[in-house]
Amino acid sequence: MQRVFHEQTLRHVPAFGEILLNVVSLAKVFEGRNYFAKFMCPPTVGQAVGDWKTFYKRWSMFTTEQMDVGLLDLVAPLIDVSGAEA
């Protein structure tokens, strides 16, 4: 539930807003017991490993040297129930 999938990027998920409502509802039920995995991008294409090298050769704009790393943060409604910092 990261900003990169919510905001208008090339990785935008059109149904994100609809999905987010359900995830926020669940997170509130389990508030204080939530853990969110964070998808991390390599700094450069050359630092990607395995099949990810092929992916990042095509999508180099998603390496951390080229993207706004803030896009890897949780969306705001989940920061409130996760205990994570913005």
The first five atom37 places (N, CA, C, CB, O) and aatype in JSON, in Angstrom:
{
  "aatype": [12, 5, 1, 19, 13, 8, 6, 5, 16, 10, 1, 8, 19, 14, 0, 13, 7, 6, 9, 10, 10, 2, 19, 19, 15, 10, 0, 11, 19, 13, 6, 7, 1, 2, 18, 13, 0, 11, 13, 12, 4, 14, 14, 16, 19, 7, 5, 0, 19, 7, 3, 17, 11, 16, 13, 18, 11, 1, 17, 15, 12, 13, 16, 16, 6, 5, 12, 3, 19, 7, 10, 10, 3, 10, 19, 0, 14, 10, 9, 3, 19, 15, 7, 0, 6, 0],
  "atom_mask": [
    [1, 1, 1, 1, 1],
    [1, 1, 1, 1, 1],
    [1, 1, 1, 1, 1],
    [1, 1, 1, 1, 1],
    [1, 1, 1, 1, 1],
    [1, 1, 1, 1, 1],
    [1, 1, 1, 1, 1],
    [1, 1, 1, 1, 1],
    [1, 1, 1, 1, 1],
    [1, 1, 1, 1, 1],
    [1, 1, 1, 1, 1],
    [1, 1, 1, 1, 1],
    [1, 1, 1, 1, 1],
    [1, 1, 1, 1, 1],
    [1, 1, 1, 1, 1],
    [1, 1, 1, 1, 1],
    [1, 1, 1, 0, 1],
    [1, 1, 1, 1, 1],
    [1, 1, 1, 1, 1],
    [1, 1, 1, 1, 1],
    [1, 1, 1, 1, 1],
    [1, 1, 1, 1, 1],
    [1, 1, 1, 1, 1],
    [1, 1, 1, 1, 1],
    [1, 1, 1, 1, 1],
    [1, 1, 1, 1, 1],
    [1, 1, 1, 1, 1],
    [1, 1, 1, 1, 1],
    [1, 1, 1, 1, 1],
    [1, 1, 1, 1, 1],
    [1, 1, 1, 1, 1],
    [1, 1, 1, 0, 1],
    [1, 1, 1, 1, 1],
    [1, 1, 1, 1, 1],
    [1, 1, 1, 1, 1],
    [1, 1, 1, 1, 1],
    [1, 1, 1, 1, 1],
    [1, 1, 1, 1, 1],
    [1, 1, 1, 1, 1],
    [1, 1, 1, 1, 1],
    [1, 1, 1, 1, 1],
    [1, 1, 1, 1, 1],
    [1, 1, 1, 1, 1],
    [1, 1, 1, 1, 1],
    [1, 1, 1, 1, 1],
    [1, 1, 1, 0, 1],
    [1, 1, 1, 1, 1],
    [1, 1, 1, 1, 1],
    [1, 1, 1, 1, 1],
    [1, 1, 1, 0, 1],
    [1, 1, 1, 1, 1],
    [1, 1, 1, 1, 1],
    [1, 1, 1, 1, 1],
    [1, 1, 1, 1, 1],
    [1, 1, 1, 1, 1],
    [1, 1, 1, 1, 1],
    [1, 1, 1, 1, 1],
    [1, 1, 1, 1, 1],
    [1, 1, 1, 1, 1],
    [1, 1, 1, 1, 1],
    [1, 1, 1, 1, 1],
    [1, 1, 1, 1, 1],
    [1, 1, 1, 1, 1],
    [1, 1, 1, 1, 1],
    [1, 1, 1, 1, 1],
    [1, 1, 1, 1, 1],
    [1, 1, 1, 1, 1],
    [1, 1, 1, 1, 1],
    [1, 1, 1, 1, 1],
    [1, 1, 1, 0, 1],
    [1, 1, 1, 1, 1],
    [1, 1, 1, 1, 1],
    [1, 1, 1, 1, 1],
    [1, 1, 1, 1, 1],
    [1, 1, 1, 1, 1],
    [1, 1, 1, 1, 1],
    [1, 1, 1, 1, 1],
    [1, 1, 1, 1, 1],
    [1, 1, 1, 1, 1],
    [1, 1, 1, 1, 1],
    [1, 1, 1, 1, 1],
    [1, 1, 1, 1, 1],
    [1, 1, 1, 0, 1],
    [1, 1, 1, 1, 1],
    [1, 1, 1, 1, 1],
    [1, 1, 1, 1, 1]
  ],
  "atom_positions": [
    [[0.83, -1.18, 0.0], [0.0, 0.0, 0.0], [0.88, 1.25, 0.0], [-0.94, -0.01, 1.2], [0.78, 2.12, 0.87]],
    [[1.73, 1.29, -1.01], [2.69, 2.38, -1.11], [2.23, 3.44, -2.11], [4.06, 1.84, -1.53], [1.45, 3.17, -3.02]],
    [[2.71, 4.65, -1.9], [2.34, 5.78, -2.74], [2.6, 5.53, -4.22], [3.08, 7.02, -2.3], [1.85, 6.01, -5.06]],
    [[3.64, 4.79, -4.55], [4.0, 4.56, -5.95], [2.87, 3.86, -6.72], [5.28, 3.73, -6.03], [2.74, 4.03, -7.93]],
    [[2.06, 3.09, -6.02], [0.95, 2.39, -6.66], [-0.34, 3.2, -6.62], [0.74, 1.04, -5.98], [-1.27, 2.93, -7.38]],
    [[-0.4, 4.19, -5.73], [-1.6, 5.01, -5.56], [-1.56, 6.26, -6.44], [-1.75, 5.42, -4.1], [-2.56, 6.63, -7.05]],
    [[-0.41, 6.89, -6.51], [-0.29, 8.14, -7.27], [-0.13, 7.85, -8.77], [0.91, 8.96, -6.76], [0.07, 6.71, -9.18]],
    [[-0.22, 8.89, -9.55], [-0.16, 8.75, -11.01], [1.26, 8.52, -11.5], [-0.75, 9.98, -11.68], [1.89, 9.41, -12.07]],
    [[1.76, 7.3, -11.27], [3.07, 6.88, -11.78], [2.81, 5.79, -12.81], [4.02, 6.38, -10.62], [1.67, 5.39, -13.04]],
    [[3.86, 5.32, -13.42], [3.72, 4.2, -14.35], [3.33, 2.9, -13.65], [5.01, 4.0, -15.12], [2.96, 1.93, -14.31]],
    [[3.42, 2.87, -12.34], [3.04, 1.68, -11.57], [1.69, 1.86, -10.87], [4.12, 1.37, -10.52], [1.32, 1.06, -10.01]],
    [[0.97, 2.9, -11.26], [-0.35, 3.19, -10.69], [-1.29, 2.0, -10.86], [-0.95, 4.46, -11.34], [-1.36, 1.39, -11.93]],
    [[-2.02, 1.69, -9.8], [-3.03, 0.63, -9.82], [-4.4, 1.31, -9.82], [-2.88, -0.38, -8.59], [-4.77, 1.93, -8.82]],
    [[-5.15, 1.23, -10.91], [-6.43, 1.94, -11.0], [-7.41, 1.65, -9.85], [-7.08, 1.6, -12.29], [-8.13, 2.55, -9.43]],
    [[-7.44, 0.44, -9.36], [-8.39, 0.08, -8.3], [-7.85, 0.37, -6.9], [-8.73, -1.39, -8.41], [-8.46, -0.02, -5.9]],
    [[-6.71, 1.05, -6.81], [-6.05, 1.27, -5.52], [-6.99, 1.9, -4.49], [-4.83, 2.14, -5.7], [-7.05, 1.44, -3.35]],
    [[-7.69, 2.95, -4.87], [-8.58, 3.64, -3.93], [-9.63, 2.72, -3.34], [0.0, 0.0, 0.0], [-9.91, 2.77, -2.15]],
    [[-10.2, 1.89, -4.17], [-11.21, 0.93, -3.73], [-10.6, -0.11, -2.78], [-11.85, 0.23, -4.95], [-11.19, -0.45, -1.76]],
    [[-9.43, -0.59, -3.12], [-8.72, -1.57, -2.29], [-8.33, -0.93, -0.95], [-7.47, -2.12, -3.02], [-8.44, -1.54, 0.11]],
    [[-7.87, 0.32, -1.03], [-7.41, 1.03, 0.16], [-8.5, 1.11, 1.23], [-6.95, 2.43, -0.21], [-8.22, 0.96, 2.42]],
    [[-9.73, 1.35, 0.83], [-10.83, 1.44, 1.8], [-10.93, 0.15, 2.62], [-12.17, 1.7, 1.07], [-11.11, 0.21, 3.84]],
    [[-10.81, -0.99, 1.96], [-10.88, -2.28, 2.66], [-9.66, -2.5, 3.56], [-10.99, -3.42, 1.65], [-9.8, -2.99, 4.68]],
    [[-8.49, -2.15, 3.07], [-7.27, -2.34, 3.85], [-7.28, -1.44, 5.09], [-6.01, -2.04, 2.98], [-6.89, -1.87, 6.17]],
    [[-7.73, -0.21, 4.94], [-7.82, 0.7, 6.09], [-8.8, 0.15, 7.12], [-8.25, 2.13, 5.64], [-8.54, 0.19, 8.32]],
    [[-9.92, -0.37, 6.66], [-10.91, -0.95, 7.58], [-10.31, -2.1, 8.37], [-12.15, -1.43, 6.82], [-10.47, -2.18, 9.59]],
    [[-9.61, -2.99, 7.68], [-8.96, -4.11, 8.35], [-7.87, -3.64, 9.3], [-8.37, -5.08, 7.33], [-7.74, -4.15, 10.41]],
    [[-7.1, -2.68, 8.86], [-6.0, -2.17, 9.69], [-6.53, -1.55, 10.98], [-5.16, -1.14, 8.91], [-5.9, -1.67, 12.03]],
    [[-7.66, -0.89, 10.89], [-8.25, -0.28, 12.1], [-8.72, -1.36, 13.08], [-9.43, 0.63, 11.72], [-8.58, -1.2, 14.29]],
    [[-9.27, -2.45, 12.56], [-9.7, -3.56, 13.41], [-8.51, -4.15, 14.17], [-10.4, -4.65, 12.57], [-8.63, -4.53, 15.33]],
    [[-7.36, -4.22, 13.5], [-6.18, -4.82, 14.09], [-5.14, -3.77, 14.5], [-5.57, -5.81, 13.11], [-3.95, -4.08, 14.6]],
    [[-5.58, -2.56, 14.74], [-4.67, -1.46, 15.09], [-3.77, -1.86, 16.26], [-5.46, -0.18, 15.44], [-4.21, -2.43, 17.25]],
    [[-2.49, -1.54, 16.11], [-1.5, -1.91, 17.11], [-0.86, -3.26, 16.85], [0.0, 0.0, 0.0], [0.13, -3.62, 17.48]],
    [[-1.44, -4.01, 15.91], [-0.89, -5.33, 15.57], [-0.6, -5.43, 14.08], [-1.87, -6.44, 15.98], [-0.46, -6.54, 13.55]],
    [[-0.5, -4.3, 13.39], [-0.27, -4.29, 11.94], [1.2, -4.25, 11.6], [-0.98, -3.11, 11.31], [2.0, -3.59, 12.26]],
    [[1.54, -4.98, 10.56], [2.88, -4.92, 9.98], [2.7, -4.76, 8.48], [3.73, -6.21, 10.33], [1.9, -5.47, 7.87]],
    [[3.42, -3.84, 7.91], [3.34, -3.62, 6.47], [4.7, -3.9, 5.84], [2.88, -2.17, 6.16], [5.72, -3.36, 6.28]],
    [[4.7, -4.74, 4.83], [5.93, -5.0, 4.07], [6.15, -3.83, 3.12], [5.84, -6.36, 3.28], [5.2, -3.28, 2.56]],
    [[7.39, -3.45, 2.95], [7.71, -2.33, 2.07], [8.53, -2.84, 0.91], [8.47, -1.23, 2.84], [9.63, -3.37, 1.09]],
    [[8.0, -2.68, -0.31], [8.74, -3.06, -1.5], [9.86, -2.06, -1.69], [7.81, -3.12, -2.76], [9.62, -0.85, -1.72]],
    [[11.07, -2.57, -1.81], [12.23, -1.7, -1.96], [12.8, -1.83, -3.37], [13.31, -2.05, -0.9], [12.82, -2.92, -3.95]],
    [[13.25, -0.73, -3.9], [13.85, -0.69, -5.23], [15.36, -0.54, -5.08], [13.25, 0.47, -6.08], [15.84, 0.08, -4.12]],
    [[16.12, -1.1, -6.02], [17.57, -0.95, -5.94], [17.99, 0.48, -6.3], [18.28, -1.95, -6.88], [17.26, 1.19, -6.99]],
    [[19.15, 0.91, -5.81], [19.63, 2.24, -6.16], [19.87, 2.42, -7.66], [20.92, 2.53, -5.4], [19.56, 3.46, -8.23]],
    [[20.42, 1.39, -8.3], [20.72, 1.46, -9.74], [20.33, 0.16, -10.41], [22.23, 1.76, -9.97], [20.13, -0.86, -9.74]],
    [[20.22, 0.18, -11.72], [19.92, -1.04, -12.49], [20.98, -2.09, -12.2], [19.84, -0.73, -14.02], [20.65, -3.27, -12.04]],
    [[22.24, -1.69, -12.15], [23.33, -2.62, -11.92], [23.29, -3.31, -10.57], [0.0, 0.0, 0.0], [23.91, -4.35, -10.38]],
    [[22.56, -2.73, -9.62], [22.47, -3.34, -8.3], [21.25, -4.25, -8.13], [22.43, -2.26, -7.26], [21.06, -4.86, -7.08]],
    [[20.43, -4.33, -9.16], [19.3, -5.27, -9.14], [19.86, -6.68, -9.29], [18.25, -4.94, -10.28], [20.89, -6.88, -9.93]],
    [[19.18, -7.65, -8.69], [19.67, -9.03, -8.74], [18.65, -9.93, -9.43], [19.97, -9.55, -7.33], [17.45, -9.65, -9.45]],
    [[19.16, -11.03, -9.98], [18.31, -12.03, -10.6], [17.46, -11.47, -11.73], [0.0, 0.0, 0.0], [17.92, -10.61, -12.5]],
    [[16.24, -11.95, -11.83], [15.32, -11.48, -12.87], [14.94, -10.02, -12.73], [14.07, -12.32, -12.87], [14.45, -9.4, -13.67]],
    [[15.17, -9.46, -11.54], [14.88, -8.04, -11.35], [15.77, -7.17, -12.23], [15.07, -7.65, -9.88], [15.39, -6.05, -12.56]],
    [[16.95, -7.66, -12.62], [17.81, -6.88, -13.53], [17.07, -6.57, -14.83], [19.13, -7.64, -13.83], [17.11, -5.44, -15.31]],
    [[16.4, -7.57, -15.38], [15.65, -7.38, -16.61], [14.53, -6.36, -16.4], [15.06, -8.72, -17.09], [14.32, -5.48, -17.23]],
    [[13.83, -6.48, -15.28], [12.75, -5.55, -14.97], [13.29, -4.12, -14.9], [12.07, -5.93, -13.64], [12.74, -3.21, -15.53]],
    [[14.37, -3.92, -14.14], [14.88, -2.57, -13.95], [15.62, -2.03, -15.17], [15.8, -2.53, -12.76], [15.78, -0.81, -15.28]],
    [[16.06, -2.87, -16.07], [16.59, -2.35, -17.33], [15.46, -1.69, -18.11], [17.24, -3.49, -18.18], [15.67, -0.65, -18.75]],
    [[14.28, -2.27, -18.05], [13.11, -1.72, -18.75], [12.51, -0.53, -17.98], [12.05, -2.81, -18.95], [12.05, 0.43, -18.59]],
    [[12.52, -0.62, -16.67], [11.85, 0.36, -15.82], [12.86, 1.08, -14.91], [10.75, -0.32, -14.96], [12.64, 1.18, -13.7]],
    [[13.94, 1.57, -15.48], [15.01, 2.19, -14.69], [14.53, 3.41, -13.91], [16.16, 2.59, -15.59], [15.16, 3.82, -12.93]],
    [[13.41, 3.99, -14.33], [12.89, 5.15, -13.61], [12.41, 4.79, -12.21], [11.74, 5.79, -14.39], [12.08, 5.67, -11.42]],
    [[12.36, 3.48, -11.89], [11.97, 3.04, -10.56], [13.16, 2.61, -9.71], [10.99, 1.9, -10.67], [12.98, 1.96, -8.68]],
    [[14.36, 2.97, -10.13], [15.51, 2.81, -9.24], [15.53, 4.03, -8.33], [16.86, 2.65, -10.05], [15.05, 5.1, -8.71]],
    [[16.08, 3.87, -7.14], [16.02, 4.99, -6.19], [16.87, 6.19, -6.6], [16.45, 4.52, -4.83], [16.67, 7.29, -6.09]],
    [[17.82, 5.98, -7.52], [18.59, 7.14, -7.98], [17.76, 8.0, -8.94], [19.89, 6.67, -8.67], [18.1, 9.16, -9.18]],
    [[16.69, 7.43, -9.5], [15.89, 8.18, -10.48], [14.51, 8.56, -9.98], [15.76, 7.38, -11.72], [13.87, 9.44, -10.57]],
    [[14.03, 7.93, -8.93], [12.67, 8.2, -8.48], [12.66, 8.98, -7.17], [11.89, 6.89, -8.32], [13.67, 9.06, -6.47]],
    [[11.52, 9.52, -6.85], [11.3, 10.14, -5.55], [11.11, 8.99, -4.56], [10.05, 11.13, -5.56], [10.08, 8.31, -4.61]],
    [[12.07, 8.76, -3.68], [11.99, 7.61, -2.77], [10.81, 7.72, -1.8], [13.3, 7.47, -1.98], [10.42, 6.73, -1.18]],
    [[10.25, 8.91, -1.66], [9.05, 9.07, -0.86], [7.87, 8.29, -1.41], [0.0, 0.0, 0.0], [6.92, 8.0, -0.68]],
    [[7.92, 7.95, -2.69], [6.85, 7.16, -3.3], [6.82, 5.73, -2.75], [7.03, 7.12, -4.81], [5.84, 5.02, -2.95]],
    [[7.86, 5.32, -2.05], [7.89, 3.99, -1.46], [7.24, 3.97, -0.07], [9.34, 3.49, -1.36], [7.09, 2.91, 0.53]],
    [[6.84, 5.14, 0.43], [6.19, 5.23, 1.74], [4.75, 4.72, 1.67], [6.21, 6.67, 2.26], [4.14, 4.69, 0.6]],
    [[4.23, 4.34, 2.83], [2.82, 3.98, 2.93], [1.96, 5.19, 2.58], [2.47, 3.46, 4.35], [2.37, 6.34, 2.77]],
    [[0.75, 4.92, 2.08], [-0.2, 6.02, 1.85], [-0.65, 6.55, 3.22], [-1.43, 5.55, 0.98], [-0.67, 5.81, 4.2]],
    [[-1.0, 7.8, 3.26], [-1.31, 8.49, 4.53], [-2.33, 7.79, 5.42], [-1.8, 9.86, 4.22], [-2.09, 7.7, 6.62]],
    [[-3.46, 7.29, 4.91], [-4.41, 6.67, 5.82], [-3.85, 5.48, 6.59], [-5.62, 6.24, 5.06], [-4.32, 5.17, 7.68]],
    [[-2.86, 4.82, 6.04], [-2.28, 3.66, 6.73], [-1.19, 4.05, 7.7], [-1.74, 2.68, 5.73], [-0.91, 3.31, 8.64]],
    [[-0.57, 5.19, 7.49], [0.43, 5.66, 8.45], [-0.26, 5.88, 9.8], [1.13, 6.99, 7.95], [0.31, 5.59, 10.85]],
    [[-1.47, 6.4, 9.75], [-2.21, 6.67, 10.98], [-2.49, 5.43, 11.8], [-3.52, 7.35, 10.65], [-2.52, 5.5, 13.03]],
    [[-2.68, 4.28, 11.17], [-3.01, 3.05, 11.91], [-1.83, 2.08, 12.02], [-4.18, 2.34, 11.25], [-1.94, 1.03, 12.66]],
    [[-0.72, 2.42, 11.39], [0.42, 1.5, 11.4], [1.45, 1.83, 12.48], [1.1, 1.5, 10.05], [2.21, 0.96, 12.9]],
    [[1.46, 3.07, 12.92], [2.49, 3.5, 13.85], [3.76, 3.9, 13.13], [0.0, 0.0, 0.0], [4.73, 4.31, 13.77]],
    [[3.78, 3.78, 11.8], [4.95, 4.17, 11.0], [4.99, 5.68, 10.9], [4.92, 3.51, 9.58], [3.98, 6.36, 11.04]],
    [[6.18, 6.19, 10.65], [6.33, 7.63, 10.45], [6.25, 7.93, 8.98], [7.66, 8.14, 11.03], [6.61, 7.09, 8.15]],
    [[5.79, 9.11, 8.63], [5.67, 9.53, 7.24], [7.03, 9.68, 6.6], [4.91, 10.85, 7.14], [7.12, 10.03, 5.43]]
  ]
}
